[in-house]
Amino acid sequence: MILQCQTMKPGDRYLKIVKWSDEDDCYVGTCPGLMLGGVHGDDEVRVYHTEKRRKRKVRR
């Protein structure tokens, strides 16, 4: 079985973290080493995808 690999994008090198914040009562997504602050929301998956889009904008 041969697996095809895609080329890694520059932004893929950065850690993306989404965790629940009791203090903010929502999910908070951060990308240490790339951007300050974070993305907030009620849906963990949505926060992750929003964070990825923001990361792409920061890298440009």
PDB file of N, CA, C and O in Angstrom:
ATOM      1  N   MET A   1       0.844  -1.176   0.000  1.00  0.00           N
ATOM      2  CA  MET A   1       0.000   0.000   0.000  1.00  0.00           C
ATOM      3  C   MET A   1       0.890   1.240   0.000  1.00  0.00           C
ATOM      4  O   MET A   1       1.782   1.377   0.837  1.00  0.00           O
ATOM      5  N   ILE A   2       0.643   2.119  -0.925  1.00  0.00           N
ATOM      6  CA  ILE A   2       1.417   3.358  -1.038  1.00  0.00           C
ATOM      7  C   ILE A   2       0.545   4.513  -0.565  1.00  0.00           C
ATOM      8  O   ILE A   2      -0.578   4.698  -1.032  1.00  0.00           O
ATOM      9  N   LEU A   3       1.093   5.293   0.383  1.00  0.00           N
ATOM     10  CA  LEU A   3       0.377   6.449   0.896  1.00  0.00           C
ATOM     11  C   LEU A   3       0.892   7.707   0.236  1.00  0.00           C
ATOM     12  O   LEU A   3       2.100   7.892   0.085  1.00  0.00           O
ATOM     13  N   GLN A   4      -0.024   8.568  -0.156  1.00  0.00           N
ATOM     14  CA  GLN A   4       0.373   9.850  -0.713  1.00  0.00           C
ATOM     15  C   GLN A   4       0.405  10.880   0.409  1.00  0.00           C
ATOM     16  O   GLN A   4      -0.524  10.961   1.212  1.00  0.00           O
ATOM     17  N   CYS A   5       1.452  11.645   0.458  1.00  0.00           N
ATOM     18  CA  CYS A   5       1.583  12.682   1.481  1.00  0.00           C
ATOM     19  C   CYS A   5       1.477  14.046   0.817  1.00  0.00           C
ATOM     20  O   CYS A   5       2.016  14.269  -0.267  1.00  0.00           O
ATOM     21  N   GLN A   6       0.784  14.942   1.477  1.00  0.00           N
ATOM     22  CA  GLN A   6       0.714  16.309   0.992  1.00  0.00           C
ATOM     23  C   GLN A   6       1.893  17.083   1.558  1.00  0.00           C
ATOM     24  O   GLN A   6       2.442  16.720   2.599  1.00  0.00           O
ATOM     25  N   THR A   7       2.273  18.129   0.883  1.00  0.00           N
ATOM     26  CA  THR A   7       3.342  18.983   1.371  1.00  0.00           C
ATOM     27  C   THR A   7       2.853  19.746   2.590  1.00  0.00           C
ATOM     28  O   THR A   7       1.752  20.297   2.588  1.00  0.00           O
ATOM     29  N   MET A   8       3.671  19.776   3.625  1.00  0.00           N
ATOM     30  CA  MET A   8       3.305  20.481   4.841  1.00  0.00           C
ATOM     31  C   MET A   8       3.298  21.981   4.584  1.00  0.00           C
ATOM     32  O   MET A   8       4.208  22.513   3.949  1.00  0.00           O
ATOM     33  N   LYS A   9       2.276  22.654   5.076  1.00  0.00           N
ATOM     34  CA  LYS A   9       2.170  24.102   4.939  1.00  0.00           C
ATOM     35  C   LYS A   9       2.978  24.754   6.062  1.00  0.00           C
ATOM     36  O   LYS A   9       3.111  24.166   7.136  1.00  0.00           O
ATOM     37  N   PRO A  10       3.517  25.948   5.841  1.00  0.00           N
ATOM     38  CA  PRO A  10       4.324  26.606   6.881  1.00  0.00           C
ATOM     39  C   PRO A  10       3.584  26.747   8.209  1.00  0.00           C
ATOM     40  O   PRO A  10       4.194  26.595   9.268  1.00  0.00           O
ATOM     41  N   GLY A  11       2.293  27.032   8.176  1.00  0.00           N
ATOM     42  CA  GLY A  11       1.518  27.208   9.400  1.00  0.00           C
ATOM     43  C   GLY A  11       1.314  25.923  10.177  1.00  0.00           C
ATOM     44  O   GLY A  11       0.981  25.965  11.361  1.00  0.00           O
ATOM     45  N   ASP A  12       1.512  24.766   9.522  1.00  0.00           N
ATOM     46  CA  ASP A  12       1.339  23.482  10.194  1.00  0.00           C
ATOM     47  C   ASP A  12       2.400  23.239  11.261  1.00  0.00           C
ATOM     48  O   ASP A  12       2.243  22.350  12.097  1.00  0.00           O
ATOM     49  N   ARG A  13       3.461  24.010  11.242  1.00  0.00           N
ATOM     50  CA  ARG A  13       4.544  23.847  12.211  1.00  0.00           C
ATOM     51  C   ARG A  13       4.189  24.413  13.588  1.00  0.00           C
ATOM     52  O   ARG A  13       4.886  24.158  14.570  1.00  0.00           O
ATOM     53  N   TYR A  14       3.103  25.181  13.651  1.00  0.00           N
ATOM     54  CA  TYR A  14       2.718  25.820  14.902  1.00  0.00           C
ATOM     55  C   TYR A  14       1.687  24.988  15.646  1.00  0.00           C
ATOM     56  O   TYR A  14       0.770  24.427  15.045  1.00  0.00           O
ATOM     57  N   LEU A  15       1.848  24.917  16.954  1.00  0.00           N
ATOM     58  CA  LEU A  15       0.927  24.203  17.820  1.00  0.00           C
ATOM     59  C   LEU A  15      -0.391  24.964  17.908  1.00  0.00           C
ATOM     60  O   LEU A  15      -0.405  26.183  18.076  1.00  0.00           O
ATOM     61  N   LYS A  16      -1.487  24.241  17.792  1.00  0.00           N
ATOM     62  CA  LYS A  16      -2.812  24.837  17.929  1.00  0.00           C
ATOM     63  C   LYS A  16      -3.481  24.190  19.141  1.00  0.00           C
ATOM     64  O   LYS A  16      -3.585  22.966  19.221  1.00  0.00           O
ATOM     65  N   ILE A  17      -3.931  25.013  20.077  1.00  0.00           N
ATOM     66  CA  ILE A  17      -4.516  24.506  21.316  1.00  0.00           C
ATOM     67  C   ILE A  17      -5.938  25.049  21.455  1.00  0.00           C
ATOM     68  O   ILE A  17      -6.174  26.247  21.296  1.00  0.00           O
ATOM     69  N   VAL A  18      -6.882  24.153  21.754  1.00  0.00           N
ATOM     70  CA  VAL A  18      -8.251  24.560  22.072  1.00  0.00           C
ATOM     71  C   VAL A  18      -8.592  23.914  23.407  1.00  0.00           C
ATOM     72  O   VAL A  18      -8.511  22.695  23.552  1.00  0.00           O
ATOM     73  N   LYS A  19      -8.972  24.733  24.381  1.00  0.00           N
ATOM     74  CA  LYS A  19      -9.317  24.185  25.703  1.00  0.00           C
ATOM     75  C   LYS A  19     -10.482  24.964  26.295  1.00  0.00           C
ATOM     76  O   LYS A  19     -10.738  26.110  25.926  1.00  0.00           O
ATOM     77  N   TRP A  20     -11.181  24.318  27.221  1.00  0.00           N
ATOM     78  CA  TRP A  20     -12.288  24.956  27.908  1.00  0.00           C
ATOM     79  C   TRP A  20     -11.758  25.885  28.980  1.00  0.00           C
ATOM     80  O   TRP A  20     -10.834  25.537  29.714  1.00  0.00           O
ATOM     81  N   SER A  21     -12.341  27.064  29.069  1.00  0.00           N
ATOM     82  CA  SER A  21     -11.977  28.028  30.101  1.00  0.00           C
ATOM     83  C   SER A  21     -13.152  28.231  31.046  1.00  0.00           C
ATOM     84  O   SER A  21     -14.187  28.769  30.654  1.00  0.00           O
ATOM     85  N   ASP A  22     -12.988  27.796  32.299  1.00  0.00           N
ATOM     86  CA  ASP A  22     -14.030  28.029  33.301  1.00  0.00           C
ATOM     87  C   ASP A  22     -14.211  29.523  33.552  1.00  0.00           C
ATOM     88  O   ASP A  22     -15.322  29.996  33.793  1.00  0.00           O
ATOM     89  N   GLU A  23     -13.113  30.247  33.491  1.00  0.00           N
ATOM     90  CA  GLU A  23     -13.151  31.690  33.737  1.00  0.00           C
ATOM     91  C   GLU A  23     -13.977  32.415  32.677  1.00  0.00           C
ATOM     92  O   GLU A  23     -14.762  33.307  32.998  1.00  0.00           O
ATOM     93  N   ASP A  24     -13.798  32.030  31.413  1.00  0.00           N
ATOM     94  CA  ASP A  24     -14.518  32.674  30.312  1.00  0.00           C
ATOM     95  C   ASP A  24     -15.815  31.949  29.960  1.00  0.00           C
ATOM     96  O   ASP A  24     -16.644  32.479  29.220  1.00  0.00           O
ATOM     97  N   ASP A  25     -15.991  30.735  30.493  1.00  0.00           N
ATOM     98  CA  ASP A  25     -17.165  29.912  30.233  1.00  0.00           C
ATOM     99  C   ASP A  25     -17.347  29.640  28.731  1.00  0.00           C
ATOM    100  O   ASP A  25     -18.459  29.693  28.206  1.00  0.00           O
ATOM    101  N   CYS A  26     -16.229  29.348  28.056  1.00  0.00           N
ATOM    102  CA  CYS A  26     -16.257  29.014  26.634  1.00  0.00           C
ATOM    103  C   CYS A  26     -14.937  28.342  26.259  1.00  0.00           C
ATOM    104  O   CYS A  26     -14.024  28.241  27.078  1.00  0.00           O
ATOM    105  N   TYR A  27     -14.850  27.884  25.010  1.00  0.00           N
ATOM    106  CA  TYR A  27     -13.597  27.322  24.509  1.00  0.00           C
ATOM    107  C   TYR A  27     -12.691  28.462  24.066  1.00  0.00           C
ATOM    108  O   TYR A  27     -13.156  29.454  23.505  1.00  0.00           O
ATOM    109  N   VAL A  28     -11.406  28.316  24.321  1.00  0.00           N
ATOM    110  CA  VAL A  28     -10.415  29.309  23.924  1.00  0.00           C
ATOM    111  C   VAL A  28      -9.357  28.614  23.092  1.00  0.00           C
ATOM    112  O   VAL A  28      -8.771  27.619  23.519  1.00  0.00           O
ATOM    113  N   GLY A  29      -9.115  29.142  21.901  1.00  0.00           N
ATOM    114  CA  GLY A  29      -8.089  28.586  21.026  1.00  0.00           C
ATOM    115  C   GLY A  29      -6.909  29.528  20.947  1.00  0.00           C
ATOM    116  O   GLY A  29      -7.081  30.736  20.787  1.00  0.00           O
ATOM    117  N   THR A  30      -5.710  28.980  21.060  1.00  0.00           N
ATOM    118  CA  THR A  30      -4.490  29.781  20.972  1.00  0.00           C
ATOM    119  C   THR A  30      -3.494  29.107  20.044  1.00  0.00           C
ATOM    120  O   THR A  30      -3.586  27.914  19.755  1.00  0.00           O
ATOM    121  N   CYS A  31      -2.547  29.898  19.589  1.00  0.00           N
ATOM    122  CA  CYS A  31      -1.474  29.397  18.734  1.00  0.00           C
ATOM    123  C   CYS A  31      -0.170  30.029  19.221  1.00  0.00           C
ATOM    124  O   CYS A  31       0.303  31.010  18.648  1.00  0.00           O
ATOM    125  N   PRO A  32       0.413  29.454  20.297  1.00  0.00           N
ATOM    126  CA  PRO A  32       1.617  30.035  20.896  1.00  0.00           C
ATOM    127  C   PRO A  32       2.748  30.172  19.864  1.00  0.00           C
ATOM    128  O   PRO A  32       2.952  29.296  19.024  1.00  0.00           O
ATOM    129  N   GLY A  33       3.455  31.260  19.950  1.00  0.00           N
ATOM    130  CA  GLY A  33       4.569  31.491  19.048  1.00  0.00           C
ATOM    131  C   GLY A  33       4.173  32.142  17.740  1.00  0.00           C
ATOM    132  O   GLY A  33       5.035  32.492  16.935  1.00  0.00           O
ATOM    133  N   LEU A  34       2.874  32.309  17.516  1.00  0.00           N
ATOM    134  CA  LEU A  34       2.436  32.908  16.257  1.00  0.00           C
ATOM    135  C   LEU A  34       1.568  34.134  16.483  1.00  0.00           C
ATOM    136  O   LEU A  34       1.750  35.157  15.822  1.00  0.00           O
ATOM    137  N   MET A  35       0.619  34.037  17.419  1.00  0.00           N
ATOM    138  CA  MET A  35      -0.267  35.173  17.643  1.00  0.00           C
ATOM    139  C   MET A  35      -0.564  35.316  19.126  1.00  0.00           C
ATOM    140  O   MET A  35      -0.582  34.338  19.874  1.00  0.00           O
ATOM    141  N   LEU A  36      -0.797  36.554  19.533  1.00  0.00           N
ATOM    142  CA  LEU A  36      -1.206  36.832  20.906  1.00  0.00           C
ATOM    143  C   LEU A  36      -2.722  36.760  20.976  1.00  0.00           C
ATOM    144  O   LEU A  36      -3.393  36.876  19.951  1.00  0.00           O
ATOM    145  N   GLY A  37      -3.256  36.574  22.139  1.00  0.00           N
ATOM    146  CA  GLY A  37      -4.704  36.485  22.276  1.00  0.00           C
ATOM    147  C   GLY A  37      -5.188  35.129  21.813  1.00  0.00           C
ATOM    148  O   GLY A  37      -4.427  34.161  21.793  1.00  0.00           O
ATOM    149  N   GLY A  38      -6.437  35.062  21.445  1.00  0.00           N
ATOM    150  CA  GLY A  38      -6.978  33.784  21.022  1.00  0.00           C
ATOM    151  C   GLY A  38      -8.348  33.919  20.409  1.00  0.00           C
ATOM    152  O   GLY A  38      -8.861  35.021  20.216  1.00  0.00           O
ATOM    153  N   VAL A  39      -8.928  32.780  20.107  1.00  0.00           N
ATOM    154  CA  VAL A  39     -10.249  32.689  19.515  1.00  0.00           C
ATOM    155  C   VAL A  39     -11.173  32.104  20.578  1.00  0.00           C
ATOM    156  O   VAL A  39     -10.808  31.132  21.240  1.00  0.00           O
ATOM    157  N   HIS A  40     -12.351  32.671  20.753  1.00  0.00           N
ATOM    158  CA  HIS A  40     -13.298  32.213  21.777  1.00  0.00           C
ATOM    159  C   HIS A  40     -14.582  31.737  21.122  1.00  0.00           C
ATOM    160  O   HIS A  40     -14.975  32.252  20.075  1.00  0.00           O
ATOM    161  N   GLY A  41     -15.241  30.755  21.732  1.00  0.00           N
ATOM    162  CA  GLY A  41     -16.532  30.321  21.213  1.00  0.00           C
ATOM    163  C   GLY A  41     -17.117  29.174  22.008  1.00  0.00           C
ATOM    164  O   GLY A  41     -16.468  28.595  22.879  1.00  0.00           O
ATOM    165  N   ASP A  42     -18.378  28.856  21.683  1.00  0.00           N
ATOM    166  CA  ASP A  42     -19.102  27.796  22.379  1.00  0.00           C
ATOM    167  C   ASP A  42     -18.861  26.412  21.785  1.00  0.00           C
ATOM    168  O   ASP A  42     -19.151  25.407  22.434  1.00  0.00           O
ATOM    169  N   ASP A  43     -18.338  26.344  20.570  1.00  0.00           N
ATOM    170  CA  ASP A  43     -18.155  25.073  19.879  1.00  0.00           C
ATOM    171  C   ASP A  43     -16.659  24.808  19.665  1.00  0.00           C
ATOM    172  O   ASP A  43     -15.975  25.580  18.993  1.00  0.00           O
ATOM    173  N   GLU A  44     -16.167  23.720  20.238  1.00  0.00           N
ATOM    174  CA  GLU A  44     -14.736  23.406  20.201  1.00  0.00           C
ATOM    175  C   GLU A  44     -14.205  23.288  18.770  1.00  0.00           C
ATOM    176  O   GLU A  44     -13.143  23.829  18.460  1.00  0.00           O
ATOM    177  N   VAL A  45     -14.924  22.595  17.910  1.00  0.00           N
ATOM    178  CA  VAL A  45     -14.484  22.382  16.527  1.00  0.00           C
ATOM    179  C   VAL A  45     -14.477  23.705  15.749  1.00  0.00           C
ATOM    180  O   VAL A  45     -13.560  23.985  14.978  1.00  0.00           O
ATOM    181  N   ARG A  46     -15.501  24.490  15.969  1.00  0.00           N
ATOM    182  CA  ARG A  46     -15.585  25.783  15.278  1.00  0.00           C
ATOM    183  C   ARG A  46     -14.439  26.708  15.704  1.00  0.00           C
ATOM    184  O   ARG A  46     -13.860  27.412  14.876  1.00  0.00           O
ATOM    185  N   VAL A  47     -14.120  26.701  16.997  1.00  0.00           N
ATOM    186  CA  VAL A  47     -12.999  27.507  17.496  1.00  0.00           C
ATOM    187  C   VAL A  47     -11.703  27.065  16.828  1.00  0.00           C
ATOM    188  O   VAL A  47     -10.893  27.901  16.428  1.00  0.00           O
ATOM    189  N   TYR A  48     -11.504  25.744  16.706  1.00  0.00           N
ATOM    190  CA  TYR A  48     -10.293  25.217  16.068  1.00  0.00           C
ATOM    191  C   TYR A  48     -10.184  25.701  14.624  1.00  0.00           C
ATOM    192  O   TYR A  48      -9.123  26.163  14.207  1.00  0.00           O
ATOM    193  N   HIS A  49     -11.268  25.600  13.860  1.00  0.00           N
ATOM    194  CA  HIS A  49     -11.227  26.004  12.448  1.00  0.00           C
ATOM    195  C   HIS A  49     -11.070  27.516  12.293  1.00  0.00           C
ATOM    196  O   HIS A  49     -10.399  27.974  11.367  1.00  0.00           O
ATOM    197  N   THR A  50     -11.674  28.290  13.180  1.00  0.00           N
ATOM    198  CA  THR A  50     -11.486  29.740  13.147  1.00  0.00           C
ATOM    199  C   THR A  50     -10.039  30.090  13.444  1.00  0.00           C
ATOM    200  O   THR A  50      -9.465  30.989  12.829  1.00  0.00           O
ATOM    201  N   GLU A  51      -9.457  29.370  14.393  1.00  0.00           N
ATOM    202  CA  GLU A  51      -8.056  29.585  14.747  1.00  0.00           C
ATOM    203  C   GLU A  51      -7.144  29.293  13.554  1.00  0.00           C
ATOM    204  O   GLU A  51      -6.194  30.032  13.298  1.00  0.00           O
ATOM    205  N   LYS A  52      -7.437  28.215  12.828  1.00  0.00           N
ATOM    206  CA  LYS A  52      -6.644  27.868  11.642  1.00  0.00           C
ATOM    207  C   LYS A  52      -6.727  28.972  10.599  1.00  0.00           C
ATOM    208  O   LYS A  52      -5.718  29.315   9.983  1.00  0.00           O
ATOM    209  N   ARG A  53      -7.919  29.537  10.390  1.00  0.00           N
ATOM    210  CA  ARG A  53      -8.071  30.618   9.400  1.00  0.00           C
ATOM    211  C   ARG A  53      -7.292  31.855   9.837  1.00  0.00           C
ATOM    212  O   ARG A  53      -6.647  32.506   9.015  1.00  0.00           O
ATOM    213  N   ARG A  54      -7.351  32.182  11.137  1.00  0.00           N
ATOM    214  CA  ARG A  54      -6.597  33.338  11.637  1.00  0.00           C
ATOM    215  C   ARG A  54      -5.104  33.122  11.485  1.00  0.00           C
ATOM    216  O   ARG A  54      -4.358  34.047  11.165  1.00  0.00           O
ATOM    217  N   LYS A  55      -4.673  31.879  11.720  1.00  0.00           N
ATOM    218  CA  LYS A  55      -3.248  31.555  11.614  1.00  0.00           C
ATOM    219  C   LYS A  55      -2.767  31.805  10.193  1.00  0.00           C
ATOM    220  O   LYS A  55      -1.681  32.348   9.991  1.00  0.00           O
ATOM    221  N   ARG A  56      -3.570  31.410   9.205  1.00  0.00           N
ATOM    222  CA  ARG A  56      -3.190  31.628   7.799  1.00  0.00           C
ATOM    223  C   ARG A  56      -3.040  33.103   7.497  1.00  0.00           C
ATOM    224  O   ARG A  56      -2.122  33.497   6.777  1.00  0.00           O
ATOM    225  N   LYS A  57      -3.937  33.937   8.041  1.00  0.00           N
ATOM    226  CA  LYS A  57      -3.869  35.379   7.804  1.00  0.00           C
ATOM    227  C   LYS A  57      -2.620  35.978   8.436  1.00  0.00           C
ATOM    228  O   LYS A  57      -1.986  36.854   7.848  1.00  0.00           O
ATOM    229  N   VAL A  58      -2.265  35.514   9.625  1.00  0.00           N
ATOM    230  CA  VAL A  58      -1.083  36.032  10.322  1.00  0.00           C
ATOM    231  C   VAL A  58       0.181  35.677   9.564  1.00  0.00           C
ATOM    232  O   VAL A  58       1.110  36.483   9.503  1.00  0.00           O
ATOM    233  N   ARG A  59       0.233  34.490   8.987  1.00  0.00           N
ATOM    234  CA  ARG A  59       1.430  34.018   8.282  1.00  0.00           C
ATOM    235  C   ARG A  59       1.688  34.773   6.998  1.00  0.00           C
ATOM    236  O   ARG A  59       2.825  34.787   6.526  1.00  0.00           O
ATOM    237  N   ARG A  60       0.675  35.408   6.406  1.00  0.00           N
ATOM    238  CA  ARG A  60       0.843  36.117   5.117  1.00  0.00           C
ATOM    239  C   ARG A  60       1.577  37.392   5.265  1.00  0.00           C
ATOM    240  O   ARG A  60       1.795  38.096   4.279  1.00  0.00           O
TER     241      ARG A  60
END
